[in-house]
Amino acid sequence: MAVDSSRCSILRLPGIMPRYSHPDFDSTAPFLFRKDGTLVLKSSHEVSLEEIEEMQEEYFLGNYLCGRDVCAADMVWAPYLERYAVQLPLLFPNAKSCDPRSNRYDEVNAWYVAMERSPEYACCVKGDARHWRRCLERAIPMHNARAVGDEERVSG
């Protein structure tokens, strides 16, 4: 059962992240920009965070993606959600709705806390907030070069 839950959660990642977003975007800011380099709308990120929250509620027995124990799905999702936690508030600084660590997303925040306490995560997967900020800083000029007007540009 746990293997099936984990596999199912892994496969859900691309479908939960914002529609039409680029999962790679030069590996610096996945799911934040579209394939053409333009910024994904704030509302799309809000929907994704709400869907992650709902997915967490499906496994109410624990704070990990599939319940009580850390699993492969947590390790696959971790780099993306880690970046989300650092990069979304930088892109949308005045929007608590785009901060996965805010109290608006209790289940998602509980996942972050559980992962930070997990030795499997700390020793093998965990990234660094400074690195994720620098990755976004590299992606912003690529985005701004493709932006049609000033209203689409991102300050950074």
N, C-alpha and C positions, 0 to 999 in steps of 0.2 A: 504494500500500500504506500509506504513512504517513498519508494522509488518512483511510482506512478505520479504521486503528488509533486515530487521534485521535478520530474520530467515535464509535467503539465505546466508548472510555474515557469520553468526555463523557456518553454515554447511560447508563453504568453508575453514575454518581454517586448518583442517588436510590435505586437498589437496594442499594447497598453501605452507605449510611448507615443508622443504626438504624431498624428497622421501627417504624411508627406514630409516628415522630418528626415534628415539624413542620418543614418545610424553611425556614420563614420566621420564626416566633415573633417577630413584630414587627421582623424584620430585625436583631435584636440578638444572638440566640444560636440560629442555625439548627441543627437536628438534636439539640439538647440536651434539649429538652422535647417533650412530646406536644402534640397539638392542644388538649387540655383544660388545658394549662399545667403539668401535673405532670412531674417529672423522669424522663427516660429512665433505665432501670436501667443500672448500671455494666457488667453482663455484656453488654448490648447494644452498648455502646461498644467493649468488648473484642473482640466478634465483628467489628464494623466495622473496627477497626484490623487484625485478623488478615486480613480479606478484602482490605484495601488492600495489606497486605504481600504476600499471594498474587498480587494483580494486578501488583505491581511485579516479582515473580519471573517473570512471563510474558515480560517484556521484559528479559532478562538482559544485553543488550548495552550498557545504560547506566542511569543513575540517574533519568532522567525517566520519566514515565508510559508513554511509547511507545518508549523506547529511548535512543539516544545524544543526541538533539537535543531541545531544548525545543519544545513544540508547543502547539496550541490547547487540548488537554486539560489540560495543566499550568496554563495561565492560567485555565481555568474552575474547576478544582479548588482552585487556590491560596487564594482567600479563605476557603474552607470549612476546608481543612486548616490554614491559618494560625490561624484561630479555634480549631480543635480543639487545636492545640499550646499555646495560651494558656489557653483556658477549661476544658478537661477537667481539667488538674491543679489548677485552682482549685476545681472542683466535687468532685473526688475526691482530696484532697491526700495521702492515705496510700496511694494505689494506683498503683504503678509501671505496672501493667497498663493504666492510663488516661493514660499519658504517651506521646504519639506520638514524642517526641524521646528516649525511653529506649532503652537497648541491647536491649530486648526486641523492638523493631521496627527491625532494622538497615536494611532496604530503605526503609522510610518515612523514617527519619532521613537516609539518604543522599539521598533526594529533597529534603528540606529544605535540606541543605547545598548540593546542586547548584543549587537555585532561588535561594538567597542569593547565589550566585556569578554568576547569570545577569543580564546587563544588561537584557534584555527585562522581566524580572520586577521588578528594582529600580526601573526608571524608569516603569513603567506600572501595575503591579498591587499591589506590595507594600504591606501595611498596617502598622500600628503596634501593638505589644503593649499599650501603654497604652490605646489606643482599644478594643481587643478586651476588655480588662479592664473598662473603663467600660461597654461594651455589656452584658457579663454582669451588672455591678452594677445596671443598669437592668432586666434581665430577672428577676433574683432576686425583687424585691418582687412582680412580677406572678405569678410561680410561687408564692411563699409565700401570697399572697392566696387562691390556689385549692387549696392543700394541705389535705388532710383532717385530718391530725394533726401533732403536733410532729415525729414521726419522718420525715415527708415534707418538712419545711422545710429549706431550705438556708441556712447561715449565710453572711453576705457582708458 
